[in-house]
Amino acid sequence: AILMWVLSYGSLFITPDAAPARVALIVLPLLILITLTNRAFSFMPIISESTWLTDYLFVVLILSSLHLFEYVMVHSGLRWRKRREVAKAKKAEDAKKVEDAKKVEETNRPEAPVHATSSQLFLLDDSAGPFPNANGPSCEDELDPACGVENGQCGSVRRR
């Protein structure tokens, strides 16, 4: 019986990633101890008191069962940690995608004009084409300082 407990205890020193080996070293000694206990009870006469042999086999069976419980706890904890790491990595990847999308959006966003006249706004209208007037843009008010009118010029085009 003590040999079965030592085998069960040896499973605690095997890496948790090797699940089949750990399970084999836990379950097989448990099955052997249960069989040994049943065999001991079959050879003993029926009595109302407990004996040291049955108590000893019961304690060894409980201790070996605790190794199985430890395996379940460790395996569950490892699975939980792995799921948490995957979720954290996915969250970080999603945050990086959002950040990259914001950077792309910021670089593709046209800069708003600081000050635009009505003719400049008309040029920004895509429905009218880039230059609806064959002579180029013209200023509506030659005295408008925002238009950049100096000596009858609006931008780089001369007024006629």
C-alpha positions as CSV (number, residue, x, y, z in Angstrom):
1,A,0.0,0.0,0.0
2,I,2.8,2.4,0.8
3,L,4.4,1.7,-2.6
4,M,1.1,2.7,-4.3
5,W,1.1,6.0,-2.3
6,V,4.8,6.6,-3.3
7,L,3.9,6.1,-6.9
8,S,0.9,8.5,-6.5
9,Y,3.2,11.0,-4.7
10,G,5.7,10.8,-7.6
11,S,3.2,12.2,-10.0
12,L,3.5,15.5,-8.2
13,F,7.1,15.8,-9.6
14,I,6.1,15.4,-13.2
15,T,5.5,18.6,-15.2
16,P,1.8,19.6,-15.3
17,D,1.9,19.7,-19.1
18,A,2.4,15.9,-19.2
19,A,-1.2,15.1,-18.3
20,P,-1.3,11.5,-19.4
21,A,1.7,10.5,-17.3
22,R,0.3,12.3,-14.2
23,V,-3.1,10.8,-14.6
24,A,-1.6,7.3,-15.0
25,L,0.5,7.7,-11.9
26,I,-2.5,8.9,-9.9
27,V,-5.3,6.7,-11.1
28,L,-3.5,3.4,-11.3
29,P,-2.4,3.4,-7.7
30,L,-5.9,4.5,-6.6
31,L,-7.4,1.5,-8.5
32,I,-4.9,-0.9,-7.0
33,L,-5.5,0.5,-3.4
34,I,-9.3,0.1,-3.9
35,T,-8.8,-3.5,-5.1
36,L,-6.4,-4.2,-2.2
37,T,-8.9,-2.8,0.3
38,N,-11.7,-4.8,-1.1
39,R,-9.5,-7.9,-1.0
40,A,-8.6,-7.3,2.6
41,F,-12.3,-6.9,3.6
42,S,-13.1,-10.1,1.8
43,F,-10.6,-12.2,3.8
44,M,-11.5,-10.6,7.2
45,P,-14.4,-11.9,9.3
46,I,-17.3,-9.5,9.8
47,I,-16.8,-7.6,13.0
48,S,-18.3,-4.4,14.4
49,E,-15.0,-2.7,15.3
50,S,-12.4,-1.2,12.9
51,T,-9.0,-2.8,12.7
52,W,-5.6,-1.2,12.1
53,L,-5.3,-2.8,8.6
54,T,-8.6,-1.3,7.4
55,D,-7.7,2.1,9.0
56,Y,-4.3,2.0,7.4
57,L,-5.7,1.2,3.9
58,F,-8.3,3.9,4.3
59,V,-5.8,6.6,5.2
60,V,-3.5,5.6,2.3
61,L,-6.5,5.7,0.0
62,I,-7.5,9.2,1.2
63,L,-3.9,10.5,0.8
64,S,-3.7,9.1,-2.7
65,S,-7.1,10.7,-3.5
66,L,-5.7,14.0,-2.4
67,H,-3.1,13.7,-5.1
68,L,-5.9,13.3,-7.6
69,F,-7.6,16.4,-6.2
70,E,-4.2,18.3,-6.4
71,Y,-3.9,17.3,-10.1
72,V,-7.4,18.6,-10.9
73,M,-6.7,21.9,-9.2
74,V,-3.3,22.4,-10.9
75,H,-4.7,21.4,-14.3
76,S,-7.7,23.7,-13.9
77,G,-5.4,26.6,-12.8
78,L,-3.2,26.1,-15.8
79,R,-6.1,26.1,-18.2
80,W,-7.5,29.2,-16.6
81,R,-4.2,31.0,-16.9
82,K,-3.8,30.0,-20.5
83,R,-7.3,31.3,-21.3
84,R,-6.5,34.6,-19.5
85,E,-3.2,35.0,-21.4
86,V,-5.0,34.4,-24.7
87,A,-7.7,36.9,-23.8
88,K,-5.1,39.4,-22.8
89,A,-3.1,38.9,-26.0
90,K,-6.3,39.3,-28.0
91,K,-7.2,42.4,-26.1
92,A,-3.8,43.9,-26.8
93,E,-4.0,42.9,-30.5
94,D,-7.4,44.6,-30.7
95,A,-6.1,47.7,-29.0
96,K,-3.2,47.8,-31.4
97,K,-5.6,47.5,-34.4
98,V,-7.7,50.3,-33.1
99,E,-4.6,52.4,-32.5
100,D,-3.3,51.7,-36.0
101,A,-6.7,52.5,-37.5
102,K,-6.7,55.9,-35.7
103,K,-3.2,56.6,-37.0
104,V,-4.2,55.8,-40.6
105,E,-7.4,57.9,-40.2
106,E,-5.3,60.8,-38.9
107,T,-2.8,60.6,-41.8
108,N,-5.5,60.3,-44.4
109,R,-7.6,63.1,-43.0
110,P,-7.4,66.3,-45.1
111,E,-6.3,69.3,-43.2
112,A,-9.0,71.9,-42.7
113,P,-8.3,75.2,-44.4
114,V,-7.4,78.0,-42.0
115,H,-9.4,80.5,-43.8
116,A,-11.2,80.0,-47.1
117,T,-13.1,82.4,-49.4
118,S,-16.2,81.4,-51.3
119,S,-14.2,80.8,-54.5
120,Q,-11.8,78.5,-52.6
121,L,-14.7,76.6,-51.1
122,F,-16.2,76.4,-54.6
123,L,-12.9,74.8,-55.7
124,L,-13.1,72.3,-52.9
125,D,-16.5,71.1,-54.2
126,D,-15.8,67.9,-56.1
127,S,-19.1,68.0,-58.0
128,A,-18.1,71.1,-59.9
129,G,-14.7,69.7,-60.9
130,P,-11.3,71.1,-60.1
131,F,-11.5,74.2,-62.2
132,P,-15.1,75.0,-63.3
133,N,-14.0,78.4,-64.6
134,A,-11.6,78.2,-67.5
135,N,-9.9,81.4,-66.4
136,G,-9.2,80.0,-63.0
137,P,-10.5,81.2,-59.6
138,S,-11.6,84.8,-59.2
139,C,-12.1,86.9,-56.1
140,E,-15.5,88.3,-55.4
141,D,-14.2,91.1,-53.4
142,E,-10.8,92.6,-54.3
143,L,-10.5,94.3,-50.9
144,D,-10.9,91.0,-49.0
145,P,-7.7,90.6,-47.0
146,A,-8.4,86.9,-46.5
147,C,-8.4,86.3,-50.2
148,G,-4.8,87.5,-50.5
149,V,-5.7,90.2,-53.1
150,E,-2.9,92.5,-53.8
151,N,-3.0,94.8,-56.9
152,G,-5.9,92.9,-58.5
153,Q,-4.4,89.5,-57.9
154,C,-6.3,86.6,-56.3
155,G,-3.8,83.9,-55.4
156,S,-1.7,83.4,-58.6
157,V,-4.4,84.4,-61.1
158,R,-4.7,88.0,-62.3
159,R,-8.1,89.5,-62.5
160,R,-9.2,90.8,-65.9
